[in-house]
Amino acid sequence: MESWQKVLILLYGLINLIVFIKGFFMCRDKKAAYTLTPKLTLLGIFAWGDAVVFGLFWFFVSLASLILNDSLLFLFIISVFWVVRSFGETIYWFNQQFAQKVYSWNEPQNLKFHWLFHNDSIWYGFQIFWQCISVISIIASVYLGNLWLRRIS
């Protein structure tokens, strides 16, 4: 692994450790587990409750990748994570279309791109967006998994 890759993975791990700590206190002390965290979306963290789990998860993924000296494994884990996360989001937004209970953060007028969809069809928009992320993640996982398996064999 190149030194710049080690630095990036180390930074990723440290940022996620900080996110975990912040999420822990936001959930425990401020009871803000459902408070949205738009700046953390690229980490797969949509609310402070996610930060508690995923912050720690990404910290340990980074640590394992550094110990194993394997940046390709790190990328492979990220791609598999996004397969699972995007499937979950696809199912969530599909179910939201038929749910009786609508949380305030999921009301159509409170969602990004409501200006484009104008009604609860925004939920369909989010569902198909996450389906696209699923496709990209699956392809990346197959590709990176193949590269990783070739390298370790």
ABEGO torsion letter per residue (X at the ends): XBAAAAAAAAAAAAAAAAAAAAAAAAAAAAGAAABBBAAAAAAGBABAAAAAAAAAAAAAAAAAAAAAGBAAAAAAAAAAAAAAAAAAAAAAAAAAAABABBBAAABAAABBGAAAAGBAAAAAAAAAAAAAAAAAAAAAAAAAAAAAAAAAX
